[in-house]
C-alpha cells in the first residue's frame, strides 16, 4: 500500500506539472530559436502536428536549466551535426538533454535525462505519446577526441567512422551517409576551427578500431590533357586541366578506385582511377578558367586561390579525412 500510494503521488505531481506548463501560452508568432534566447529565426517556427505545445514548454524549461547550470566537465555543452538538409542540435549535461532538428520548421524535438556510462552517454527520452520513436536516441554515444575536437559518435557507427577518419573510405560510394538527421557524429560547438589529428583517440575498449592513413608516393607524372568549353552565359573559356599520375601502393595495400589522396606540397587531392597490385593510377584535376589553372585549398572555408604548383615524382601523398 505504501508503494502504491507513492506511485500515485508521483503520477499526480507529474499531472499537476504538465497542467501548469500547458497553461502557459506560446506566442503563435514565435519560434524555437526565439523561445530559447537565440536569434529570431522563422525557419524554426513550430509545427504542432509533430509535437505538442506542452512538449515545447518542457523542452524549453529543460534547455534553460541545462544552460544555466555550470558544466561539470569538458564534454558537456552544445553539439551540432552536419546534415544534407536542415540543422540538427543537441545540448546536454548531467541535468539532461534537449535535441532539435530544424528544416523549414522545427521538424523534430526531444528531451529527457542523461545516463552516464564511463566513456559513453545514453540519452533517455521523456517525451510521452510519441508515435514514431526517434532513431537518434537508439544506443550509446561514445566520446571520441579527434585532435582538439570533442566528438560523440553512435556506438554502432564507430567502425564506419574509424575508416572515414583515416580517409580510407570512397566518398561517393559510402554504404551509409553520415550527413543525415539519423547520422551518428556529433561535434561540440566551438570546436569547428580546432585542429584534427591523423588518428582519433578512442576509449581503450575500442582501440581495435584504429585505422591509420595510407601513404603513397608519386612515381610518374603523365602528359597534361586540356579540355576547353565555352560558357553560354558569360562567353569565357572554361575547362579542366587533367594530369595522369602513377602512385605507389595497390590492392595489396588496400587501395581502392575512388579513394582520394592528399598531397601536402600541392594542397590538393588526387583521385585513384585504377588499381594494380603494387601501384595505382590517379588523376589531378584543376579547373581551367580564362586561360589559367585555378587552385584553392577547399579544406579551408573560403580559402584564397593560390598559384598552382606542378606535381613531381617523389611527392608524398596520404589519405586524409573529408571531415573538416
Buried (B, 14 or more C-beta within 10 A) or exposed (E): EEEEEEEEEEEEEEEEEBEEBBEEEBEEEBBBBBBBEEEEBEBBBBEEEBBBBBBBBBBBBBBBEBBEEEBEEEBBBBBBBBBEEBBBBBBBBBBBBBBBBBBEBBBBBBBBBBEEEEBBBBBEBBBEEEEEEBEBBEBBBBBBBBBEBBBBBBBEBBEBBBBBBBBBBBBEEEEEEBEBBBBBBBBBBEBEEEEBEBBBBBBEEBEEBEBEBBBBBBBEBBEBEEEEEEEEEEEEBBBBBBBBBBBBBBEEBEBEBEBBBBBEBBBBBBBBEEBEEEBBBBBBBBEBBEEBBBBBEEBEEEEEEEEBBEBEEEBBBBBBBBBE
